[in-house]
């Protein structure tokens, strides 16, 4: 069992977000306390928030989704070493070996909203001068690392529903 952080210990009695979540959904509150400080917390919260935001769980008590997001951000601040890491990916390692400057920027932008625009800049040729392009294996690695980022940080990207987009 992970030692509870000071913040979570005080959350048991003082944190309004945890109190709101626990009052409305005691099982959620118990899981948050049990998983706090573990990689399992990140996975649990990601799935829980996605379910709540999609409406698949039915009507959710007011403010619970916002409280879940705040609790999740608090955990990320306290345990940044548990967050998904680009450097763990073989795709990242290939990119960094071949293009260290790009690897450094991927690391700097990982988990931020700046990652998407940077990847777009890399993958789209919008300069007037002729570019040589990336070797095929690096291009595939760039696509793989972009997909990993999209999976790890799905909340940074708006969900696109093509059917409703073209229905109007």
QUIJO-V380695 format. One line per field, one symbol per residue. burial: + if it has 24 or more other C-alpha atoms within 12 Angstrom, else -. A space follows every 50 residues. Layout:
burial: ???
This chain:
burial: -------+--++----++++++-----++-+++-++++--+++++++++- -++----------++-+++-++-+++------+++++---++++++---- -++-+++--++---++--+--+---------------+--++--++-+++ -++---------------
